[in-house]
Amino acid sequence: MGNTAYAILQEIDKCMKCRGCQVACQRAQGLGNVSGNAQSVQFDDPTVIKAQKSNDGPPFVRYSCWHCNAPTCATACPLYAIKKASNGAVYVDRAVCNPADAKCVAAGRPCAGKCHRGGYPKVGTADPGLKAYKCDMCYSRTGGPACVETCPAKALSYGTMTEINAKKAGYKYIVGDSNDGHMFWASNKPFNPPTTDPYIEDHISPMLGRLMNAPVSKALVLPTLLFGGIYALYRRRLELAGAPEEAI
């Protein structure tokens, strides 16, 4: 690949949410132990396909690293374990990454909380020694990204920035900055940019919405369930920041 810059494009209108890309990503990164089963799909996978409607209908948007030209996660890492490859990919150097290192612990594992776009590196919480992991665009894999190769709907494309820019040019709605990233999304219908935590959007927000619209007869259980939702949100934020849990 040399010094040629590459990028990934999701043509959202083609996506069927089969989640084959998520499983392919797990396999490519060897993350079977993270999710407990290499075939399962977890909320903290490096690649997540998220429905943007409460009824689990389209559009289905791919959440993953934007592969920024100046990644804030790399700047935040005290061990300099997150790097930018010559082909545009942002990846974790697992020979350097060590979440149990004193510098990383003292800094609160900052890589997981510094991404403002939603593709933050994931750091193990059950196992403090687990290496950080994220979408790395399969930068060292022969044949390119596993997610692109696997997609049966051909909703994902991988190519040079010139090729990707030409392919997305025919769409009405486009997300991604050619000057500051190597991941793009395109559709002929409006969609929300993938900039938030899909776990919160898929689970916590819909639950709270349903509770707020619940019949009066369920009012007695609302405070308890509402507290549970807020506490789950609180715990999730702690996980992302790598902070120790405090009593509330």
N, C-alpha and C positions, 0 to 999 in steps of 0.2 A: 504493500500500500504506500510505502514511502512517506512523503510529507503531504500527500493529498488529503484534503479535508473531506470527510464523509458525514452523512446525516441519515436519520430515519424519518419517514413520513407516515402518519396514519391517515388514510382516507376514511374518515369516520362513517360516511354513508354506507360503506361496504361491510363494516364490522357487524358480526352476528352474536358477539359475546359468547363464543364457544370456549374461551379461556385457554385454548391450546397454547397460546403464546406464554401464558403464565407458567404452565407446566414445563414448557420447553426451556423457559428461563431458569426455573428451579434446577432442572437437570444439567443445564450448561454450567451453572455456578456450583453444582454439587451441594445444594441446600436441602437435601432430604432430611437431615437431622434437625434443621431449623423448624420445619413444619411438622415433623414427626412421620411424614410419608411423602415420598417424592411425587406421588400422584395427586396429592391434595392441594387445595388452593387456600391460601391464608391471607388475612388482611394486610400483613406486612411483607408480602412478596415484593421483590424489586420491580416487577411489572404487575399492575393491577388494571383490569378492565372494569369500568364503573358505568352503570346506567345513570342517566341524568334525569330520569323521571321516577316518581314514587312507585309507579306500577311496574318497575323493572323493564321499561320499554326504551327504545332507542331515543336519542343517539347514545352509543356506547363509546366512551372515551378512554384512551390508554393513559394511565398515570405512570410516569417513571421519570428518571433523571432528564433534565433538559440539556445536559452536557455543555454548560456555560463556558465561555472563553475565559472568564475570570471567576471560577467557582468559589463561593464563599465557604463551602464545606472544607475545601482544601486549605484555604487561608486559616480557618479555625483550628485545624488539626495540629496539636502540639508536637506530634511525631513526624509531621510532613508525609503521612502515609497515603494521602489522596493526591493524585497527580493527573495531569492533562497529557494525553498521548498526542503524537504528531498528526494522527488522523481525526482528531477532534474529540475523542472519547475521554470522559472523566472516569477514572477507575481507582480502586483501592489496592495499594501495594500490600498484599497480605503478609509479605515477608517483613514488613516494617510495622504494620498495624498491630497494636497490642492494647486493647481496652483496659487491661488490668495494670498497665504501666502507671507508675505514680503520677507522672505528668498528665496523663489522660484522665485519671480518676480525679485529680485535683482540679482539673479544668471542667469536670462534669461531663466528659465525653461530648464535647461541643459540636462535633460534626453532625450529630443527629438533630440538632436544634437550630443550626445556622442557615439551612436552606429555606429560602422564601418562596420557592416555586413548587414544592411538593415532591421532589425526587430525592429527598434526604437519604443519606446512608442509614441503614438499620444497624443497631447495636444490640447484641444479646442482653437480655435482662435476667433470665433464669441462669445463664452461664456467663459470669462476668468476663471470662476469658475468650468468649466467642468473638471472632474477627468481625469488623464492620463489613457490610456487604451492600451492594447497590447495583442498579443497571450500569454496566460498563460497555454497552454497545458491542459486547463480545469482541473487543478490540484485537484480541490475540487468536480468535477462532478462525480456522480455515473455512471459507464459505460465507463469512459474515454473521450477523446476529441470528441466533437460534429462533427468536420470535418471528422474524421475517420469513425465514425458511419454512417454518411450521404453519403459518397462517393459511387455512384452506380458502378463505375468502379473498386472498390477495389484497387485504386491506393495509398491509404494511409494505413499505418499500425501503430499500437501502441503496444509496448511491452517492456520487460526489455531490457537493453543494450545488453545482451547476445543474446536474440531473434532477435533483430534488426540487430546486427552485422552478425549473421548467414544468415539472409534473404538478406542482401545487398551484401554478399560475392560473389554471382554468377554474378554480373554485372561488365562491363568493366570500366565504368566511375562512380566514387563515389565522392560526396562532403560531408564534415562533418568530424569533428575530435572527435573520441571517448574519447579523453582525455580532451576536452574542449568544449563540447556542447552536446545537446540532440535532434538535428534535423538533418536528413540526406536526401540526394537525390541520386538516383541511376538510371542509364540508360545504354543501350548498344550503344548509340550514343552520340557524343560530345554535351555538352550544357554549357552555361555560368553560373557560380555560382550566386546565387541570393544575390548579395551584393550591389545593387544600388536601387535607388528610382524608383519603377515601373511606377509612374505617369510620370516622366521625360522621361523614356525610351519608354513608350507607346505613349506619346503625343508630347512632345517637340522635341525630337531627330528625329522622323520620319518626322515631319512637316518641320524642318530645312533641312533635306535631300531632301525632295521633292522640296523645294524652290531652293536649289542650282542646281538642275537638270532641273529647269523650262526653257521653250523656251525663246529666247531673247525678244519676243514680250511682255513678262510679266515682263521685267526688271524694269519697272517703279514702280510696286507695291512691288518689292522685298524688298527695304529698309524699308518700312512701316511694312510689315509682319515680316521681320526679327527682327526688333526692338520689335514688339509685342511678338515674341517667346522668345527673350532674357529677356524681362521684366517679362513674365510669369515664366520663370526659376528663376529669381531674387526673385519674390514674393514667389515662392515655397520654396526656401532656407530659406527665412525669417520665413516662417511658421514653418519649421522644427526646426529652432533654437529658435523660440519663441521671436524673436527680433522685436522691433517696426519698422514700415516702415519709411524710410527716403526719402526725396525728391531726385529725380535723374534728 
